[in-house]
Amino acid sequence: MYARRRRAYFLLMGGCLFLFVSAWSFVRLWSVEAAVALCVVAMVIPPVAAMVANRRGPDDRWWDDPSGDQKSDEWWDELDGKRRRDE
């Protein structure tokens, strides 16, 4: 799961970089408006890439799911205030 998300992130960011560089290296020679439009599209891609990279998959462990180690889970529950130590 992690490799797929990382690959998608780098593809999106590579596309963003390609749009930005191409907009100001050769698209601006034909149309400045098109270059600005490419930059606006490139501006939207990084937040989308971050959401894709941080998306939780169906098999991923979430931060508050039990890990299976009872001692560790009790310790984290105590820190989170879910369970008191003297119980």
N, C-alpha and C positions, 0 to 999 in steps of 0.2 A: 504494500500500500504506500509506504513512504517513498519508494523509488518512483512510482507512478506520479505522485503529487509533485515530487521534486522535478521530474522531467517536464510536467505540464507547466510548472512555474518558470523553468528556464526557457521553454519554448515561448511562453507569453512575453517574458522579459526580452528575449532575443528579438521577437517581433516588434516590440516597443522600440528597442534600440534601432532596428532596421528602418522603421517608419520615421523616426526622428532624424537619423543621419541622411536617409534618402530625401526627406523633405527639404533639407537645407543644402544638400550637395548638388542635386540635379533637378528636382521637381520645381524649385523656385525659379529656374531658368525659363520654364514655360508658364507658370502661374503661381504667383505669391499666395493667392487665396487658397489654392489647392495645398500648398505647403503648410499654411496655417491650419487648414482642416486636418491634414495628416498629424500635425503636432497636437491638435485637440484630441484626436483619436488615441494617439500615443500617451496622452496625459491620463486617459481613463484606464488604460491597461494595468498599470502597477497596483492599484487597489484591488482589481479583479484577480490579478495574479496572487496577491497576498491571501485573498479569500480562498482561492483554489488550493494554495499550498497549506493552509491551516484547516481545511475542511476535515471533519472527523468522518472516517470511514465506518462501515458497519462492524468491522472486526477490531477497530482501534479501541484501546482502553481510555476511558475518559478520566479526568483528574480526580473525581470523587468515587470511582468504582473501586471495590475492594480488590486488592492485589493478590490475595490468596495466602499471604503471609500474615498469620493471625497477630503476631506480636507487632508487626509494622502497622497493620490496620488499626489495632487498639491505640497505638501511639498517635497516629494521625487523627483518629476520632477524638482522642483526648485534646489534642491541639486545636481541633476545629470546634470543640465545645459540644460535641454530639454525645459524649459519654464521659462520665466522671470516673476518675481512677479508683475511688473507694467503693464502687458498686460491685 
